[in-house]
Amino acid sequence: MEREYQKNLAKGNTEIVAEQIAAAVDADLFEVERAESYPVSYDACTKEARNEARMKARPELVNDLERIDEYDTIFVGYPNWWGTMPMPMFAQLEKNWISRASVSHRSAHMRAVVSAKARRMCARCVPEQRL
């Protein structure tokens, strides 16, 4: 029997932390959103997201962050899915390599375990930056 996913919170942890950071440093916010919504069923959603990760998929996104090179500092926040970023985050970062900005990434996970691939990707965005 599949469990029905019901978002019973107005906002998730990542969005709450992003808003707090934005308010503290007077920053813009940008949400990375997959063009095709994930299934409503919890089991179907996690299965689809896991398959995306296994296939290293780069799904189509709703919006593209334009003007990325105009920023000096970029905070990258995301939920931790199977020890790494969700595939839409990889799609956004690969599409818009962050060349000059200082990058600070925040995983919304209790243990904050981040995959080596996610760390390498952010390090490539700013080679002199240690994460």
HELIX and SHEET records of a PDB file:
HELIX    1   1 ASN A   13  VAL A   25  1                                  13    
HELIX    2   2 TYR A   42  MET A   55  1                                  14    
HELIX    3   3 ILE A   68  GLU A   70  5                                   3    
HELIX    4   4 MET A   87  LYS A   95  1                                   9    
HELIX    5   5 ALA A  116  CYS A  125  1                                  10    
SHEET    1   A 2 THR A  73  PRO A  79  0                                        
SHEET    2   A 2 SER A 102  ALA A 108  1                                        
END                                                                             
